[in-house]
Amino acid sequence: MALATISKSLSSKLGCTLRFSSCIQPKVCSIKKEPQNNTIQICTLWAGSTFSNFKQQPQIISSKDRKPKHPANVFLMYLQKVQQQIQKDHPEASRKEIVTIASQQWKNVDPEEKSLLTMQRKELFEKYKNDMKNYIDSMTPEEIRLEEKRKQQKMAKKLKMARRELGMPKMPGSAFTYFMSEQYSQHSGEEGVTQIFKKLRNHWDSLSEKEKEKYKQQSTQKSEVYKEEMERWEKEMMELGRFDVIRKSTLLRLAMGNKPKKSKKEVEDL
């Protein structure tokens, strides 16, 4: 109906016959006039879905997406079971509060129900082991390499968090770092961070060795303090049995039978 109205309106204005190609939901792309029979051919395009004989390429699933998920522990299985009821009873409760309520309920759960959940979790874990075996057998060398890289990154992140929680001393900065911390406040707000960094980098390179000496001394002093704090901290970690957070260089030195050097303070106390 809309095409017929457009055709009639344009025909009266142009003084010629309009012929639309057969199509649904047309979209005008060009107009071509045929002088022989005073007819204008209007090319139209389909504005809806298109169909062709082209076969859609299958979606590639990465090894990470195919990797079986480790089953939750028994308490988390219980939490999944009761959290909906807890949310209904405590609509204002946060996620942390829901977990707290569930943990309190868990203490009073019937031993038979706990045993049932334990058996269910055991079955899930057995299935997970079989799925993992099939997953590893089906991996390509490239997927194995990427999986190993992901595992190392995850372990490094976990180690970093553990060291931070246990209060590992922070490594001191370089001489340039102390120069930056002193000078940055004078330029903050003038330009972007990148521009300020480039400006200070150029300024640092233009300094003489005598001018840099002040910052080098700061770095050296902080390094001495850091070394003493690290030796003290690693000694505490050994006493706690946390050899997993100790530096590899320290573990290697201990394995070779070399004792850590005494700090300046320990020497002075002697």
Sequence and secondary structure as in RCSB ss.txt:
>XXXX:A:sequence
MALATISKSLSSKLGCTLRFSSCIQPKVCSIKKEPQNNTIQICTLWAGSTFSNFKQQPQIISSKDRKPKHPANVF
LMYLQKVQQQIQKDHPEASRKEIVTIASQQWKNVDPEEKSLLTMQRKELFEKYKNDMKNYIDSMTPEEIRLEEKR
KQQKMAKKLKMARRELGMPKMPGSAFTYFMSEQYSQHSGEEGVTQIFKKLRNHWDSLSEKEKEKYKQQSTQKSEV
YKEEMERWEKEMMELGRFDVIRKSTLLRLAMGNKPKKSKKEVEDL
>XXXX:A:secstr
 HHHHHHHHHHHHHTSEEEE S SSEEEEEEEEETTTTEEEEEEEE S    S         HHHHS      HH
HHHHHHHHHHHHHH TT  HHHHHHHHHHHHHTS HHHHHHHHHHHHHHHHHHHHHHHHHHHH  HHHHHHHHHH
HHHHHHHHHHHHHHHTT       HHHHHHHHHHHHHBTTB HHHHHHHHHHHHHHS HHHHHHHHHHHHHHHHH
HHHHHHHHHHHHHHHT GGGS HHHHHHHHTT      HHHHHH 
